[in-house]
Amino acid sequence: MKLKDVLLDSMEWGALKAACAELELDADKRSQTSMREALARSKKAKPERLLAHMSSLEMQKALEALGDPAEGNKAALAERLLTYRGVAGAGDEPVVPPARDRAPSPDYGGAAKQAQAPLPTAAGGTAQYEHGDRAIQRPEAGVQDQFQAKKPPRTYRYDSSLDPALSWDEQRERDLGEWLLGLIVRATKEGERGVFAEPQEWKGGGVRVTSLADAARLLQDISKPFLNWAGKAERHEIRVPSVPLFVHERHSTKAILDGIRHRKARGQSLDLFGDSQIDIRENLEAYEHQGPWRNRMILGDSLSVMNSLLEFEGMAGQVQMIYIDPPYGVKFGSNFQPFVRAPKVVHGDDEEMTREPEMVRAYRDTWELGTHSYLAYLRDRLAVARELLSDSGSVFVQISEDNHHHVHELLDEIFGAEQYVTSIVFAKTTSSTSNLLSSVFDTLLWYAKNKGRLKYRGLFGAKVRGQQGATGYTRVRTKDGSIHPASEFEDATGELDLPVGAELIALDNITSQSPGSRYDVQFAGKNYRPEPGYWKTDEARMKVLLSKGRIASTQNKLAFVRRFNDFPLYPISNIWTDTVGQNQFGGSKMYVVQTALTAVRRCMAMCSDPGDLVLDPTCGSGTTAYVAEQWGRRWITIDTSRVPLALARQRLLTATFPYYELKSPQSGPGGGFVYKRKQNRKGEEIGGLVPHITLKSIANDEPPAMEVLVDRPEEVPNVTRVTGPFVVEATIAPVQPLGEAEGDGRGEADPATHIERMTEVLRQSKTLRLPGNRELVLSGVRRTVDAEFLHAEAKECVFQAIVDGHFR
């Protein structure tokens, strides 16, 4: 390993961004991966220059990776790192760490303690999943006045298309089109290499062309038909405020249960709520440190929150799945519910109105221009959401038939029509009141960030004779080898009553139109040939099929005998009819906006793995967060109102889940679940590994491949899992002092200013947490004259244990 690689792996987002800015490297400043790759390629990024931007904690991390004790001040750490290079200036020299004992790594919020926690066993108890991923730490609510880190608003630019006639009526598209045509004309005269020796950037911004093919493609794109609405042509870009996120609450169900269970439980009372014990200095230096991952519930407009994830935390390309269940943009009563216990809402009834503005924002379609405003709202959020998706990621947009066609075109515009995967239709009810044909389905529009790299895990359903995946099993072969219609063995209820040794089969095609083998096959005293097609297998393998009883005759043809139990499952399609009644609470529908639990679970299982990050910018009743917690995914959910977040928070804190066995408990869910093959007494496959017998495996006389059912991980018995630690955050714009100069917003860097800030923080927080269940309550905090010290009076408080669920 090279020293440069070790340093880059240890650098956090802030350090990477500062290094790229100094070296003027072209990289996506919101993505740590992009910045690391740019620095790794740059010859100017020598270790000395990288160390100049690293904090002491980052240097300690690098030394630990090299097996060296991480002790000393910042200058000593930097000098020790440079000794590994061997030859001065040879930044690419391989690093050979000495054989030393590794020093313990820094522990934030008890991460090391959690990693060493005993694993659940069959003895019973409660457990939770801890994700091994690291995350940028956000500031706590209450320090917003002192949190001076600011970022300018982010501008997102749209490339609106022209009409099919290439009309240049809209000024921006006319300029862009003429500029592209000019590049093409120049390329015909000067040659492509001469024109595109350097990337060409349009003066209007947002367009960068690197080749003649790029210019032609862009010109084609802006000439395509497009979905237009009032105000779209006037909005070529949007400016989204870049605001920090402040942590308001920390929750840990397991900490509460453990505190109540153990009467002599040690630790501060705040431990019950998953408090991270971050000190004041690190709180004010938020977004500069990393700590253990905590799932997140965020209050705020989804557009601002997602932009904050990009700008403050560098989360571009880190989300594996986005599930969006937006307002459907239809009637008042379709998705607005002012009272939890009144799920039936009358459209336009004054009694259903509320003066709670957040509830209106949470559930009601309040669009000034109707569908026009709705489409503008959705386009803005889809554009920002796309930036968060990884290359292998997926986005699912749930929508009704009212605006399905508009949203489909909108997704084509944002993601590209070539990234469309499929439309999933799922049943929401069995009947609907209507004078015409009832509508009982909703649709999930599935798009990929990069379809060529899409992560996909196939899902399977159990075969049932006569239903989807099993309609071809219409015959029964008895013990003597004779084949009969299955109807001969049906009882009065239509169920099969098979004699001993009989089996349900389907006769499948053994020939193909693709060029292959042609030869004579003798079966039951008769000669068969595949004309006008070809046999699916060669002569030697055909003999194996005959010897295993896998060939039967139908009139003048041969057929392959497929047994019902060869593979008792079938791959599901994009039509889901079994989602009615499968809501998140397991019973009747409680909320108007309630999403089917099964639909979200299947989407998540298809396109993500345990430990992957899932985002839902439309929290609603919290279905996505609930399902993500159940299946070991990391999650972030957002809503503009406290009402749905309160419902989701209560639901998560009171939820219980099965404990799925982990391949690597130390790695958490990110290491994957364990899957095993299991059968019940009837011989039915009930485990996560199921053998798949095919014509190929039989003909080659080889064991069948094992299909992994990603929704059947192995459960650990007698262990109840509760929701893991999560935080509740909100976008609160920090108060800006009057007369503050414009700039990077980081304020003065001199010690006096820093001490003034710290003094003000202590005056407001008034408490210092100390080890051993102690707190110091401060009063009269002030600076001493002519010295950089603080003076205060303090009263020591000691927290005792919780007994019988009450504080003592």
C-alpha positions, 0 to 999 in steps of 0.5 A: 500500500502507498502512503498516499493511498493511506492518507486519502482513505483517512481523509474526510469530506472537508479535508478532501474538498480543501485539498481539491480546491487548493490543487484546482482539481476537477471533481464533484465536491459533493462526492468523497469518492470523486474527490479521492479519485481526482487526488489519487490521479494528480501528481501534484497531490503529494503526501506533504500537501495532503497532510496540510489539510488533515486533522489530528484525528485523520492523521491518527486514523492513517497511523492506525492503518499503518499499525503505528501508535497514534499518539502525539500532537499534530506536528508529531503525527505528520512527521511520523507519517512522512517517515514511512515514505523511505525516500524524501519526495518519493510519494509513490513509494510503497509503505511497509508498516512495521510490526507494532501493536495497533493503538485503539481507534478513536471512539465516537458515541461508543462505537467500539463498545457496540462492536464488541457487544455480545451477539444474540443467541437462542437464549432469547432477549432483545437486540438491534442492528448496528451499521458499521458505516461512518457518517458526517456528524451534524450539530445539535439543536441549540447551537445554531446561533454559534454555528457559523458555517454557511454555504451559498445556495445551490443552483440546479439548471434545467435543459428544456427541450424545443418543439419538434420543428426546431423553433428558436422562439425561446431565447436560451434554446435558440442560443444553445442550438446555434452554438451547437450548430456552430461547433458542428460546422467548425468540426467539418472545417477544422476537424474534430480533434482541432475543435475538441482538443479541450472541452467546449463550454457554453457561455450560458453555463450548464453545458459541456461538450467534449466531442462531435458526437456529444454536440449532435446528441445534444442538438437531437435532445433539444429537438425532441417533443417535451412535456410543457406546463405553465411557468416551465419555460421561464424556469431554466434553473432553481436556487436551493438554499444550502442549510445545515441540519440540526439534531433535535432528538436521539432515540434508542429503543434498546437503551430504554429497555436495557435501562428499565430491565437492569435496576442497577444500570450505570450511565447517564440518564441521557444514554437512554435516548441514544445520546452520542455524548459529543462535546461542545467543541465537536458540536460547533465543528460539526460537518468536520468529524465522522461518527457511527451511522445513525438512521435519520428522520428529518423535518423540513422541505425535501428539496432543501434537505436533499440539497443539504445532504449534497452540499454539507455532507457530500452524499452525492452517489451514496443512496442506493434506493429512493422511494417517492410517494408524492401527493397524487395531485388530485382531489382534496380528500384523496390524500389529506386526513386531519384526524388519525381516527377518521380515515374517510375524508369527504372532498370539500367538506368544511368539517374536514378543514383544519387550521394546522398549516403543517397538516395541510402541507403534509397531506393536502395538494395545495397547488396554486396553478393546479397540475402545473405547480404540481409538475414543477414541484415534482421536477425540482425534487426529482432533479436533486434526488438524482444527484444522490443516487449511486450508479447502481441505484434505483428510484421508484415513484408511486403514482395513481392513474390521474397523473401517471402519464405526466409523471412518466414523461417527467421522469424521462426528462430527468433520468432519460428515457433509456434509464426506464426499467419498468412500470409495476402495477399493484392492487390497492383495493378489491373494489372502488365506487364508480359509475364506470370501470373501477380503478383498483391499482396504483403504479410504481415507475421504476428508473435507474441512475445507470441501467447498465450498472443497475443492482437487481435481485430477482424475487420469487413467489410460491407456485400454486397450480392454475395460478401465475407461474403454474398454469402449464401444470395440467397433467399427472404422471402416475407410478407406471409412467402413464400421463393423464389430465389432472382433472381426472384426479380432482375432488369435489372442491377442485383440489388434487387427490393424487395416488401414491407415486403420482406427480403433477407435471407440465410438458415443455418444448424440447425443440428450438428455432435457433440453429442446433442439433438434428438427429433421430430419437427413438421413443416408445417404438417410434422415430422423432425428428425436430423439423422444422426446428432443432433439438435443444440439446445434443444426442448424448445429453438427449440420452441422459434425459431419456434415461431419467424419464424426462421425455414424453410424447404428445401426438407427433412430437416429443416434450420435456417433462417438467415436474412441479417440484423441480422448482416450486417457485416462479419469478414474479412479474410487474403485476402484483395482485397480492398487495391488497390489505398488506398495509404497514400495520397488518390490519385495516387501513389507518391513514389515507396516504398509507402505502402497501407494505408489500410493495415497498418491501419488494422494491427494496429487496429487488434493488438493494442489499442489507446495509445499503442506504434508502431515502424517502423524501415523502415520509408520510406514515413512515412505511419506507423507514419501517421496511428499511429497518426490518430488512437491515437497510440504512435509512433517511426519511423526510417530511415537511410536517411534524405530524407524519414524523410523529406518527412514524417515530412512534411506530418505529419506537414500538416496532419489533422485528425478527433477528436475521442471522448476520454473516459477519456480526462485526460488520453489521447488516452490511456484511449480509444475511445468512441463507440456508436450505430448509424443508418442512415435514411435507418436503416443501422448501421453506428456507432461503436457498432453493435448488433450481432443477432445469433441463440443462442441469439434468442433461449435464447430470450436474447438481442444480443451482441454488436460488437465493430468496433474498426475502427469506434470511435465516431467523435466530429463534427467541430473539426479538429485534427492536429499532436501532438508534435513530435521530430526529433532525430539522433544517433551522437556518442559523441566525446571522449577526448583523453587519457580517461580511459576505464570504465563506461564512466561517468567521474569524479564526483568531483565538479571541473570537473562538473563546467568545464563541465558547463562552456564549455556548457555555452560557446557553447550555449551562451544563458540562457532562463528565464521566461517572454519571456526573454533570456540572451546572454552570452559572456566571460564565465569563472571561478573565481579564488579560488571560484566555481562561474562563471563570464560572461557578458550578454545581455538581449533579449525579444521576442515579439508576432507573428503578421500576421504570422511574427516575430516582 
